[in-house]
Amino acid sequence: MSNEVLEKILKNRRSQPQQLVEVLQDVQEAFGYVPQEAMTTVSRELGVPLIEVSRVAHFYKAFSLKPRGKHVVTVCLGTACHVRGGSKILEEFERKLGLKAGETTADKKFTLETVACLGCCAIGPVVVVEGDYHRHTTIPKVGTILKKYQRGKKPEATTQVAKHA
Ligand code: FES
């Protein structure tokens, strides 16, 4: 973790506890996660108890407390996606990536996550990678999606759906 980057994030925000969420968002964006060391510094510099910083960092799904991979794959396991095979899609990602949901590959290329509902149930099962919504995902499509991101290209057949908080 670079202290200079953290210093830049905190500039003009010291002793402003109301800036907590924005500061944590900037930390997440800069480092790819919210390191424990950063939480301690943010707590001290904003004047927010460390337990409150930790609570906020744990509460919002946008914050990760562990380093994430370059590509975050989110598989929806909400009811509508689940009944259309969402769990099987998740198992296929786990099998192909050699990890479990919540983990990151050793080469730091992929992190696999799940979500309860993305609010676009009609196009389920839904998988989101880097903001791209993959609709009606099937087991054969899992390999196609991964291969294209491994090559650094985005799959063409994606659906643009407004992002949900
Ligand atoms: S259940 Fe998957 S988008 Fe709603």
Residues whose N, C-alpha, C, O or C-beta is under 5 A from the ligand:
A	BS01	FES	C76 G78 T79 A80 C81 A116 C117 L118 G119 C120 C121 G124 V126
